[in-house]
């Protein structure tokens, strides 16, 4: 019974979070007040199920060379220190270092392939144009062409996520020869995607629809705000969701 209650609570929390995320990225008044790095990014680090149940967070907001060094350390722990001392930084084509928002990885039991997901978050007001699509492709190219990964059985997915995608990128992301959202599929196990928050939230809601109907849970704005205040650090909660400290219960929940 306790496990059933815990499972129901988890589902309800996820539905409430999706309602909060919708407000953060779609509500005109709210989205303007959401800070990408200090709020949206920090909150998503604790809601990684959004990107897929199979992933675990490796690191966040590091130089691309550090991403690769950390990844090699995961594949070959005994060589981690040596790699740190000898590996040269990985650069983009223009010589600059890349910074990613979230890097996630998973390796299924009994399977030798390691699957990685690199997520580049854009502020709700930033539309994914050819500029942003080119940026995420640069990250992918830096990984794909780096000699440190030659011979490794690794697959990479790179996502750029924002509220909107412009018409040109949308055509690439809806081509008949590629899955919806994919804008590049290279022969070396690297794929690049342009996704909208609407698409991502919709996919999550589809996975949870059966449980939502069974629980008859109403993920209202009030429930969404209550969950954000209960589950996340007050320093990272966007202003429209914040509840006065005096209204917080000892366990972090809000009081009526």
C-alpha positions, 0 to 999 in steps of 0.5 A: 500500500505504501508503494502504491501511495508513493507511486500515485504521489509521484504521478501527481507531482509530475502532472503538477510540474507539467502544469507549472512548466507550461506557465513558465514557458507559455504564459506571456506574463510569467515567461518574461519573468523566468530566468533561464540559468538561475531558475528554469535550468536549476529546476529542470536538473531535478526533473530529469524524467522530463527528458526520459526515464532512462537518463541520469545527470552527468553534469551541467553547465561545463565547458565542452572539453569537460563534458568529454573528459567526464564522459570518458571517465564514465566509460573508463574510470581507471583512466579518468585521472590520466585523461584529465592530465593529458587531454587537450580541450575540445573546441568548436570550428571557430576555436571557442569552447562550447557550454552545454546546459545539461548532459545526461547518459545511460547504458542499458544492462547487457548492452555495450552502447552508451547513449548520451543526451546533450540538452541546450535550453533556450529562454522562452522568448528565444526562437530556434532559428538557423543560428540556434540550430547551427549552434547545437550542430557545432556541439555535435560536430565537436563531439563527432570529430574529436579523436578521443571518441574514435572507436568508442561504442557511443551514441549522441543526441543533441537537443535544442529546446525553446518555445518556438521554431522558425519556419526554416528550421521547422521544415528541416525538423518535419522532413519525411525522411527523418523522425519529427524534430530531427534536423541531422542524422550523421553516420557516426551515431550523432543525431541533432534535434530541434524541439519545442516545449509544446512537443516535449510537454505533450510527449510527457502528458501522453505517457502520463495520460492513463495515470491522470485519468485513473487518479482524476488529478486536476493539475491546476495552477494552484497545485502547480505552484504548491508543488514548485514551492514544496519540491524546489529551492526557493532561490530558483523559483520564478517570482510568479510562483513564489509563496511568502515564507510565512505561508510555508509549512515546516515540510516545505508545503504551502499552507492555505 
